[in-house]
Amino acid sequence: MTTLQSTTEDLLQVSVVLPAYNEVTYLEPAVEKTMQTLNSFTDTYEIIIAEDGSTDGTAERAQELTQKYPCLKHIHRTQRLGRGTALNNAFEQSHGEVLVYMDLDLATDLKYLKPLIQAISVEEYDFATGSRMMPKSEAERTFSRGLSSKTYNFLVRRLLGSKLRDHQCGFKAFKREPLLNLIGKVEAKHWFWDTEVMVRGHREGLRIKEFAVEWHSGRDTKVNLVKDSWNMFWQILALWWKLE
C-alpha cells in the first residue's frame, strides 16, 4: 500500500508531478498507468496533479481522483500561471527524495520511468532526462516539428553552452536538494522552464544524465509552433544575456 508523509522529515522515495491544463479526458488513464508502473518497483511515492487554471472539468476530476487514490495530491490554480510556475509550486510542496515530472499524455513510454528514477537514486546523478534526439531514440513527429526542435536545441547548445541534445522532453527527474536550490533562480513561467532548469544546472556543475527514449505523441500538442517557437527563441537570447 502506498504511504504518504505530511512532512519532509521522512521523505518518500518518489514524487511524480503531472502538469495538467484542460486534460479531463486524459487525466484518469494517466494517473492509473503511472500508479501501475510505480507499483512495480516502489511502494513509497506520491503523484501530484499540478493543475493550472483548467476550464474543462479537469480540476473537478482531479479532486474526485484524490478521494479514490490516497497517493494522489491535487494542487489547483484558479488562473493559468504557466507550466513552469505550476511545476515549481508542485515541487516545493512535494515530499520525495527523487522528483519527477512527466507530460500527462505519457508520450514517453513508461518503461523508462524506472531507469529515469534510478539515474538519480542509484547512479547518483543530480538531474536526468529522456531524449528524443539521441541516435537510439525513437520519436514520432511531423517534419516541421522535428525541424523546429532540432533548430531550437542547436541554438541552446550554441548560445547557452549546454551539452544536451534535447532540452524540452517532458520526462525528467531530479535529486531533491539540487533542484529546490536551483528553482528559485529560474524565471521561466511556461514552456521554457525545462531549458532554463537544465542550462542552469549544467552551469552550476550538476551531474546530468540524458538517455534515449521511445516517444509517441498521444494527442495534439498545446504548443503553438510559430508563436511558441518565436517566444522561446527570445527567451534563449534573454537567458544568454543574463548568464554571460
ChimeraX commands (.cxc) that place a marker at each C-alpha (Angstrom):
marker #1 position 0.00,0.00,0.00 radius 0.5
marker #1 position 1.31,3.43,-0.89 radius 0.5
marker #1 position 2.00,5.63,2.12 radius 0.5
marker #1 position 2.16,9.40,2.37 radius 0.5
marker #1 position 4.02,11.55,4.85 radius 0.5
marker #1 position 2.95,15.09,5.68 radius 0.5
marker #1 position 6.44,16.49,6.27 radius 0.5
marker #1 position 9.82,16.22,4.59 radius 0.5
marker #1 position 11.42,14.74,7.72 radius 0.5
marker #1 position 10.70,11.24,6.45 radius 0.5
marker #1 position 10.85,11.54,2.69 radius 0.5
marker #1 position 9.08,9.34,0.19 radius 0.5
marker #1 position 11.20,7.69,-2.45 radius 0.5
marker #1 position 9.49,9.42,-5.39 radius 0.5
marker #1 position 7.23,12.36,-6.13 radius 0.5
marker #1 position 5.81,12.36,-9.67 radius 0.5
marker #1 position 4.29,15.61,-10.90 radius 0.5
marker #1 position 1.78,15.60,-13.76 radius 0.5
marker #1 position 1.23,19.17,-15.01 radius 0.5
marker #1 position -2.35,19.50,-16.23 radius 0.5
marker #1 position -4.21,22.14,-18.19 radius 0.5
marker #1 position -7.58,21.11,-19.72 radius 0.5
marker #1 position -6.76,17.38,-19.56 radius 0.5
marker #1 position -10.07,15.97,-18.35 radius 0.5
marker #1 position -10.09,13.17,-20.95 radius 0.5
marker #1 position -6.54,12.03,-20.27 radius 0.5
marker #1 position -6.22,12.58,-16.54 radius 0.5
marker #1 position -7.55,9.37,-15.01 radius 0.5
marker #1 position -5.87,6.97,-17.51 radius 0.5
marker #1 position -2.57,8.79,-16.99 radius 0.5
marker #1 position -2.83,8.58,-13.20 radius 0.5
marker #1 position -3.72,4.89,-13.27 radius 0.5
marker #1 position -0.93,3.96,-15.73 radius 0.5
marker #1 position 1.59,5.92,-13.68 radius 0.5
marker #1 position 0.46,4.20,-10.47 radius 0.5
marker #1 position 0.67,0.78,-12.10 radius 0.5
marker #1 position 4.24,1.47,-13.25 radius 0.5
marker #1 position 5.38,2.87,-9.92 radius 0.5
marker #1 position 3.84,-0.06,-8.03 radius 0.5
marker #1 position 6.10,-2.43,-9.96 radius 0.5
marker #1 position 9.24,-1.09,-8.28 radius 0.5
marker #1 position 8.41,1.12,-5.28 radius 0.5
marker #1 position 5.77,1.34,-2.56 radius 0.5
marker #1 position 6.57,4.84,-1.30 radius 0.5
marker #1 position 5.52,7.51,-3.74 radius 0.5
marker #1 position 3.10,10.32,-4.34 radius 0.5
marker #1 position 1.59,11.64,-7.55 radius 0.5
marker #1 position 0.88,15.35,-7.71 radius 0.5
marker #1 position -1.53,16.79,-10.26 radius 0.5
marker #1 position -0.27,20.33,-10.85 radius 0.5
marker #1 position -3.47,21.68,-12.38 radius 0.5
marker #1 position -3.11,25.15,-13.81 radius 0.5
marker #1 position -6.40,27.01,-14.21 radius 0.5
marker #1 position -8.27,24.41,-16.25 radius 0.5
marker #1 position -11.74,25.24,-17.58 radius 0.5
marker #1 position -12.89,21.86,-18.90 radius 0.5
marker #1 position -13.59,19.97,-15.66 radius 0.5
marker #1 position -10.02,18.80,-15.06 radius 0.5
marker #1 position -9.98,20.36,-11.59 radius 0.5
marker #1 position -13.18,18.57,-10.57 radius 0.5
marker #1 position -11.95,15.25,-11.97 radius 0.5
marker #1 position -8.63,15.65,-10.16 radius 0.5
marker #1 position -10.40,16.26,-6.88 radius 0.5
marker #1 position -12.52,13.14,-7.39 radius 0.5
marker #1 position -9.39,11.09,-8.02 radius 0.5
marker #1 position -7.79,12.25,-4.76 radius 0.5
marker #1 position -10.73,10.67,-2.93 radius 0.5
marker #1 position -10.20,7.42,-4.83 radius 0.5
marker #1 position -6.40,7.17,-4.54 radius 0.5
marker #1 position -4.61,8.07,-1.26 radius 0.5
marker #1 position -1.29,8.51,-3.07 radius 0.5
marker #1 position -2.71,11.38,-5.12 radius 0.5
marker #1 position -2.45,15.10,-4.38 radius 0.5
marker #1 position -4.16,17.88,-6.35 radius 0.5
marker #1 position -2.79,21.41,-6.50 radius 0.5
marker #1 position -5.30,23.79,-8.10 radius 0.5
marker #1 position -4.79,27.26,-9.53 radius 0.5
marker #1 position -7.87,29.31,-10.41 radius 0.5
marker #1 position -5.95,31.21,-13.08 radius 0.5
marker #1 position -3.46,29.81,-15.56 radius 0.5
marker #1 position 0.02,30.90,-14.49 radius 0.5
marker #1 position 2.05,28.70,-16.84 radius 0.5
marker #1 position 3.51,25.20,-16.75 radius 0.5
marker #1 position 6.82,26.35,-15.27 radius 0.5
marker #1 position 5.08,28.08,-12.38 radius 0.5
marker #1 position 2.90,25.02,-11.79 radius 0.5
marker #1 position 5.96,22.76,-11.69 radius 0.5
marker #1 position 7.87,25.00,-9.29 radius 0.5
marker #1 position 4.89,25.12,-6.95 radius 0.5
marker #1 position 4.35,21.36,-7.07 radius 0.5
marker #1 position 8.00,20.52,-6.43 radius 0.5
marker #1 position 8.11,22.91,-3.48 radius 0.5
marker #1 position 5.11,21.11,-1.96 radius 0.5
marker #1 position 6.39,17.61,-2.73 radius 0.5
marker #1 position 7.83,15.09,-0.27 radius 0.5
marker #1 position 10.02,12.90,-2.48 radius 0.5
marker #1 position 13.75,12.25,-2.48 radius 0.5
marker #1 position 13.53,11.90,-6.26 radius 0.5
marker #1 position 11.36,14.48,-8.02 radius 0.5
marker #1 position 9.92,13.56,-11.40 radius 0.5
marker #1 position 7.73,15.27,-13.92 radius 0.5
marker #1 position 6.10,13.80,-17.00 radius 0.5
marker #1 position 3.81,15.22,-19.64 radius 0.5
marker #1 position 0.32,13.99,-18.90 radius 0.5
marker #1 position -0.20,12.47,-22.35 radius 0.5
marker #1 position 2.54,9.96,-21.39 radius 0.5
marker #1 position 4.19,10.45,-24.77 radius 0.5
marker #1 position 7.37,8.86,-23.40 radius 0.5
marker #1 position 6.93,5.11,-22.89 radius 0.5
marker #1 position 6.57,4.41,-19.16 radius 0.5
marker #1 position 9.01,1.50,-19.38 radius 0.5
marker #1 position 11.63,4.23,-18.99 radius 0.5
marker #1 position 10.25,5.52,-15.68 radius 0.5
marker #1 position 12.26,3.12,-13.52 radius 0.5
marker #1 position 15.56,3.87,-15.32 radius 0.5
marker #1 position 14.78,7.59,-15.07 radius 0.5
marker #1 position 14.33,7.38,-11.30 radius 0.5
marker #1 position 17.30,5.05,-10.83 radius 0.5
marker #1 position 19.54,7.53,-12.63 radius 0.5
marker #1 position 19.02,9.68,-9.52 radius 0.5
marker #1 position 18.54,7.13,-6.74 radius 0.5
marker #1 position 21.13,4.53,-7.82 radius 0.5
marker #1 position 23.52,6.18,-10.26 radius 0.5
marker #1 position 23.50,9.38,-8.18 radius 0.5
marker #1 position 23.05,11.88,-10.97 radius 0.5
marker #1 position 21.60,15.23,-9.95 radius 0.5
marker #1 position 19.28,15.52,-12.96 radius 0.5
marker #1 position 18.15,13.02,-15.59 radius 0.5
marker #1 position 16.15,13.49,-18.77 radius 0.5
marker #1 position 14.76,11.42,-21.58 radius 0.5
marker #1 position 15.87,12.41,-25.06 radius 0.5
marker #1 position 14.18,12.25,-28.45 radius 0.5
marker #1 position 17.36,13.36,-30.21 radius 0.5
marker #1 position 19.93,10.66,-29.49 radius 0.5
marker #1 position 20.94,8.05,-32.09 radius 0.5
marker #1 position 18.94,5.29,-30.37 radius 0.5
marker #1 position 15.88,7.47,-29.70 radius 0.5
marker #1 position 12.59,6.69,-31.42 radius 0.5
marker #1 position 10.33,9.72,-31.85 radius 0.5
marker #1 position 7.24,10.14,-34.00 radius 0.5
marker #1 position 6.59,13.74,-35.04 radius 0.5
marker #1 position 5.83,15.79,-38.11 radius 0.5
marker #1 position 8.68,17.08,-40.24 radius 0.5
marker #1 position 8.00,20.69,-39.28 radius 0.5
marker #1 position 8.04,19.98,-35.56 radius 0.5
marker #1 position 11.13,17.82,-35.86 radius 0.5
marker #1 position 12.97,20.56,-37.75 radius 0.5
marker #1 position 11.84,23.21,-35.27 radius 0.5
marker #1 position 13.01,21.10,-32.33 radius 0.5
marker #1 position 16.42,20.38,-33.90 radius 0.5
marker #1 position 16.92,24.08,-34.64 radius 0.5
marker #1 position 15.88,25.07,-31.15 radius 0.5
marker #1 position 18.19,22.59,-29.43 radius 0.5
marker #1 position 21.09,23.60,-31.70 radius 0.5
marker #1 position 20.62,27.23,-30.64 radius 0.5
marker #1 position 20.50,26.28,-26.95 radius 0.5
marker #1 position 23.74,24.32,-27.26 radius 0.5
marker #1 position 25.41,27.03,-29.34 radius 0.5
marker #1 position 24.37,30.08,-27.33 radius 0.5
marker #1 position 23.98,28.70,-23.82 radius 0.5
marker #1 position 26.73,26.09,-23.80 radius 0.5
marker #1 position 24.55,23.12,-22.94 radius 0.5
marker #1 position 25.74,19.61,-23.80 radius 0.5
marker #1 position 22.25,18.10,-24.04 radius 0.5
marker #1 position 20.68,17.10,-27.33 radius 0.5
marker #1 position 17.06,17.51,-26.19 radius 0.5
marker #1 position 16.12,20.11,-23.58 radius 0.5
marker #1 position 12.33,20.00,-23.90 radius 0.5
marker #1 position 11.43,16.32,-23.50 radius 0.5
marker #1 position 8.70,16.20,-20.85 radius 0.5
marker #1 position 10.26,13.32,-18.96 radius 0.5
marker #1 position 12.71,14.45,-16.27 radius 0.5
marker #1 position 13.89,13.52,-12.78 radius 0.5
marker #1 position 15.83,15.49,-10.19 radius 0.5
marker #1 position 17.57,14.96,-6.90 radius 0.5
marker #1 position 15.54,16.92,-4.39 radius 0.5
marker #1 position 18.09,19.27,-2.85 radius 0.5
marker #1 position 19.83,20.46,-6.05 radius 0.5
marker #1 position 16.52,21.18,-7.75 radius 0.5
marker #1 position 14.99,23.07,-4.84 radius 0.5
marker #1 position 18.18,25.08,-4.50 radius 0.5
marker #1 position 18.01,25.94,-8.21 radius 0.5
marker #1 position 14.38,26.73,-9.00 radius 0.5
marker #1 position 14.43,29.98,-7.06 radius 0.5
marker #1 position 16.71,31.29,-9.82 radius 0.5
marker #1 position 14.53,30.02,-12.66 radius 0.5
marker #1 position 12.46,32.82,-14.15 radius 0.5
marker #1 position 10.69,30.93,-16.96 radius 0.5
marker #1 position 6.95,30.64,-16.31 radius 0.5
marker #1 position 5.89,28.35,-19.14 radius 0.5
marker #1 position 7.46,26.11,-21.82 radius 0.5
marker #1 position 11.00,27.45,-21.45 radius 0.5
marker #1 position 11.16,26.13,-17.87 radius 0.5
marker #1 position 12.77,22.82,-18.96 radius 0.5
marker #1 position 15.53,24.52,-20.86 radius 0.5
marker #1 position 16.35,27.05,-18.17 radius 0.5
marker #1 position 16.49,24.40,-15.45 radius 0.5
marker #1 position 18.81,22.17,-17.45 radius 0.5
marker #1 position 21.05,25.02,-18.61 radius 0.5
marker #1 position 21.37,26.47,-15.12 radius 0.5
marker #1 position 22.03,23.00,-13.73 radius 0.5
marker #1 position 24.81,22.48,-16.27 radius 0.5
marker #1 position 26.29,25.89,-15.47 radius 0.5
marker #1 position 26.40,25.02,-11.77 radius 0.5
marker #1 position 28.27,21.78,-12.41 radius 0.5
marker #1 position 25.43,19.36,-11.63 radius 0.5
marker #1 position 25.71,15.83,-12.99 radius 0.5
marker #1 position 23.09,15.35,-15.71 radius 0.5
marker #1 position 22.19,12.12,-17.48 radius 0.5
marker #1 position 20.49,12.14,-20.88 radius 0.5
marker #1 position 19.29,8.86,-22.34 radius 0.5
marker #1 position 17.37,7.73,-25.41 radius 0.5
marker #1 position 13.64,7.01,-25.12 radius 0.5
marker #1 position 10.71,5.99,-27.29 radius 0.5
marker #1 position 8.37,8.94,-27.73 radius 0.5
marker #1 position 4.96,8.82,-29.39 radius 0.5
marker #1 position 2.74,11.86,-29.19 radius 0.5
marker #1 position -0.55,10.74,-27.64 radius 0.5
marker #1 position -2.64,13.74,-28.71 radius 0.5
marker #1 position -2.49,17.14,-30.35 radius 0.5
marker #1 position 0.11,19.31,-28.67 radius 0.5
marker #1 position -0.81,22.54,-26.90 radius 0.5
marker #1 position 2.36,24.13,-28.29 radius 0.5
marker #1 position 1.71,26.74,-30.98 radius 0.5
marker #1 position 4.59,26.02,-33.35 radius 0.5
marker #1 position 5.07,29.56,-34.69 radius 0.5
marker #1 position 4.14,31.64,-31.64 radius 0.5
marker #1 position 5.83,29.48,-29.00 radius 0.5
marker #1 position 8.96,28.89,-31.10 radius 0.5
marker #1 position 9.37,32.62,-31.57 radius 0.5
marker #1 position 8.83,33.30,-27.85 radius 0.5
marker #1 position 11.30,30.62,-26.84 radius 0.5
marker #1 position 13.91,31.96,-29.27 radius 0.5
marker #1 position 13.74,35.30,-27.49 radius 0.5
marker #1 position 13.94,33.53,-24.13 radius 0.5
marker #1 position 17.15,31.82,-25.28 radius 0.5
marker #1 position 18.61,35.24,-26.05 radius 0.5
marker #1 position 17.36,36.68,-22.76 radius 0.5
marker #1 position 18.92,33.83,-20.75 radius 0.5
marker #1 position 22.18,34.17,-22.69 radius 0.5
marker #1 position 22.27,37.86,-21.78 radius 0.5
marker #1 position 21.67,37.12,-18.09 radius 0.5
marker #1 position 24.24,34.37,-17.85 radius 0.5
marker #1 position 27.06,35.98,-19.84 radius 0.5
marker link #1:1,2 radius 0.2
marker link #1:2,3 radius 0.2
marker link #1:3,4 radius 0.2
marker link #1:4,5 radius 0.2
marker link #1:5,6 radius 0.2
marker link #1:6,7 radius 0.2
marker link #1:7,8 radius 0.2
marker link #1:8,9 radius 0.2
marker link #1:9,10 radius 0.2
marker link #1:10,11 radius 0.2
marker link #1:11,12 radius 0.2
marker link #1:12,13 radius 0.2
marker link #1:13,14 radius 0.2
marker link #1:14,15 radius 0.2
marker link #1:15,16 radius 0.2
marker link #1:16,17 radius 0.2
marker link #1:17,18 radius 0.2
marker link #1:18,19 radius 0.2
marker link #1:19,20 radius 0.2
marker link #1:20,21 radius 0.2
marker link #1:21,22 radius 0.2
marker link #1:22,23 radius 0.2
marker link #1:23,24 radius 0.2
marker link #1:24,25 radius 0.2
marker link #1:25,26 radius 0.2
marker link #1:26,27 radius 0.2
marker link #1:27,28 radius 0.2
marker link #1:28,29 radius 0.2
marker link #1:29,30 radius 0.2
marker link #1:30,31 radius 0.2
marker link #1:31,32 radius 0.2
marker link #1:32,33 radius 0.2
marker link #1:33,34 radius 0.2
marker link #1:34,35 radius 0.2
marker link #1:35,36 radius 0.2
marker link #1:36,37 radius 0.2
marker link #1:37,38 radius 0.2
marker link #1:38,39 radius 0.2
marker link #1:39,40 radius 0.2
marker link #1:40,41 radius 0.2
marker link #1:41,42 radius 0.2
marker link #1:42,43 radius 0.2
marker link #1:43,44 radius 0.2
marker link #1:44,45 radius 0.2
marker link #1:45,46 radius 0.2
marker link #1:46,47 radius 0.2
marker link #1:47,48 radius 0.2
marker link #1:48,49 radius 0.2
marker link #1:49,50 radius 0.2
marker link #1:50,51 radius 0.2
marker link #1:51,52 radius 0.2
marker link #1:52,53 radius 0.2
marker link #1:53,54 radius 0.2
marker link #1:54,55 radius 0.2
marker link #1:55,56 radius 0.2
marker link #1:56,57 radius 0.2
marker link #1:57,58 radius 0.2
marker link #1:58,59 radius 0.2
marker link #1:59,60 radius 0.2
marker link #1:60,61 radius 0.2
marker link #1:61,62 radius 0.2
marker link #1:62,63 radius 0.2
marker link #1:63,64 radius 0.2
marker link #1:64,65 radius 0.2
marker link #1:65,66 radius 0.2
marker link #1:66,67 radius 0.2
marker link #1:67,68 radius 0.2
marker link #1:68,69 radius 0.2
marker link #1:69,70 radius 0.2
marker link #1:70,71 radius 0.2
marker link #1:71,72 radius 0.2
marker link #1:72,73 radius 0.2
marker link #1:73,74 radius 0.2
marker link #1:74,75 radius 0.2
marker link #1:75,76 radius 0.2
marker link #1:76,77 radius 0.2
marker link #1:77,78 radius 0.2
marker link #1:78,79 radius 0.2
marker link #1:79,80 radius 0.2
marker link #1:80,81 radius 0.2
marker link #1:81,82 radius 0.2
marker link #1:82,83 radius 0.2
marker link #1:83,84 radius 0.2
marker link #1:84,85 radius 0.2
marker link #1:85,86 radius 0.2
marker link #1:86,87 radius 0.2
marker link #1:87,88 radius 0.2
marker link #1:88,89 radius 0.2
marker link #1:89,90 radius 0.2
marker link #1:90,91 radius 0.2
marker link #1:91,92 radius 0.2
marker link #1:92,93 radius 0.2
marker link #1:93,94 radius 0.2
marker link #1:94,95 radius 0.2
marker link #1:95,96 radius 0.2
marker link #1:96,97 radius 0.2
marker link #1:97,98 radius 0.2
marker link #1:98,99 radius 0.2
marker link #1:99,100 radius 0.2
marker link #1:100,101 radius 0.2
marker link #1:101,102 radius 0.2
marker link #1:102,103 radius 0.2
marker link #1:103,104 radius 0.2
marker link #1:104,105 radius 0.2
marker link #1:105,106 radius 0.2
marker link #1:106,107 radius 0.2
marker link #1:107,108 radius 0.2
marker link #1:108,109 radius 0.2
marker link #1:109,110 radius 0.2
marker link #1:110,111 radius 0.2
marker link #1:111,112 radius 0.2
marker link #1:112,113 radius 0.2
marker link #1:113,114 radius 0.2
marker link #1:114,115 radius 0.2
marker link #1:115,116 radius 0.2
marker link #1:116,117 radius 0.2
marker link #1:117,118 radius 0.2
marker link #1:118,119 radius 0.2
marker link #1:119,120 radius 0.2
marker link #1:120,121 radius 0.2
marker link #1:121,122 radius 0.2
marker link #1:122,123 radius 0.2
marker link #1:123,124 radius 0.2
marker link #1:124,125 radius 0.2
marker link #1:125,126 radius 0.2
marker link #1:126,127 radius 0.2
marker link #1:127,128 radius 0.2
marker link #1:128,129 radius 0.2
marker link #1:129,130 radius 0.2
marker link #1:130,131 radius 0.2
marker link #1:131,132 radius 0.2
marker link #1:132,133 radius 0.2
marker link #1:133,134 radius 0.2
marker link #1:134,135 radius 0.2
marker link #1:135,136 radius 0.2
marker link #1:136,137 radius 0.2
marker link #1:137,138 radius 0.2
marker link #1:138,139 radius 0.2
marker link #1:139,140 radius 0.2
marker link #1:140,141 radius 0.2
marker link #1:141,142 radius 0.2
marker link #1:142,143 radius 0.2
marker link #1:143,144 radius 0.2
marker link #1:144,145 radius 0.2
marker link #1:145,146 radius 0.2
marker link #1:146,147 radius 0.2
marker link #1:147,148 radius 0.2
marker link #1:148,149 radius 0.2
marker link #1:149,150 radius 0.2
marker link #1:150,151 radius 0.2
marker link #1:151,152 radius 0.2
marker link #1:152,153 radius 0.2
marker link #1:153,154 radius 0.2
marker link #1:154,155 radius 0.2
marker link #1:155,156 radius 0.2
marker link #1:156,157 radius 0.2
marker link #1:157,158 radius 0.2
marker link #1:158,159 radius 0.2
marker link #1:159,160 radius 0.2
marker link #1:160,161 radius 0.2
marker link #1:161,162 radius 0.2
marker link #1:162,163 radius 0.2
marker link #1:163,164 radius 0.2
marker link #1:164,165 radius 0.2
marker link #1:165,166 radius 0.2
marker link #1:166,167 radius 0.2
marker link #1:167,168 radius 0.2
marker link #1:168,169 radius 0.2
marker link #1:169,170 radius 0.2
marker link #1:170,171 radius 0.2
marker link #1:171,172 radius 0.2
marker link #1:172,173 radius 0.2
marker link #1:173,174 radius 0.2
marker link #1:174,175 radius 0.2
marker link #1:175,176 radius 0.2
marker link #1:176,177 radius 0.2
marker link #1:177,178 radius 0.2
marker link #1:178,179 radius 0.2
marker link #1:179,180 radius 0.2
marker link #1:180,181 radius 0.2
marker link #1:181,182 radius 0.2
marker link #1:182,183 radius 0.2
marker link #1:183,184 radius 0.2
marker link #1:184,185 radius 0.2
marker link #1:185,186 radius 0.2
marker link #1:186,187 radius 0.2
marker link #1:187,188 radius 0.2
marker link #1:188,189 radius 0.2
marker link #1:189,190 radius 0.2
marker link #1:190,191 radius 0.2
marker link #1:191,192 radius 0.2
marker link #1:192,193 radius 0.2
marker link #1:193,194 radius 0.2
marker link #1:194,195 radius 0.2
marker link #1:195,196 radius 0.2
marker link #1:196,197 radius 0.2
marker link #1:197,198 radius 0.2
marker link #1:198,199 radius 0.2
marker link #1:199,200 radius 0.2
marker link #1:200,201 radius 0.2
marker link #1:201,202 radius 0.2
marker link #1:202,203 radius 0.2
marker link #1:203,204 radius 0.2
marker link #1:204,205 radius 0.2
marker link #1:205,206 radius 0.2
marker link #1:206,207 radius 0.2
marker link #1:207,208 radius 0.2
marker link #1:208,209 radius 0.2
marker link #1:209,210 radius 0.2
marker link #1:210,211 radius 0.2
marker link #1:211,212 radius 0.2
marker link #1:212,213 radius 0.2
marker link #1:213,214 radius 0.2
marker link #1:214,215 radius 0.2
marker link #1:215,216 radius 0.2
marker link #1:216,217 radius 0.2
marker link #1:217,218 radius 0.2
marker link #1:218,219 radius 0.2
marker link #1:219,220 radius 0.2
marker link #1:220,221 radius 0.2
marker link #1:221,222 radius 0.2
marker link #1:222,223 radius 0.2
marker link #1:223,224 radius 0.2
marker link #1:224,225 radius 0.2
marker link #1:225,226 radius 0.2
marker link #1:226,227 radius 0.2
marker link #1:227,228 radius 0.2
marker link #1:228,229 radius 0.2
marker link #1:229,230 radius 0.2
marker link #1:230,231 radius 0.2
marker link #1:231,232 radius 0.2
marker link #1:232,233 radius 0.2
marker link #1:233,234 radius 0.2
marker link #1:234,235 radius 0.2
marker link #1:235,236 radius 0.2
marker link #1:236,237 radius 0.2
marker link #1:237,238 radius 0.2
marker link #1:238,239 radius 0.2
marker link #1:239,240 radius 0.2
marker link #1:240,241 radius 0.2
marker link #1:241,242 radius 0.2
marker link #1:242,243 radius 0.2
marker link #1:243,244 radius 0.2
view
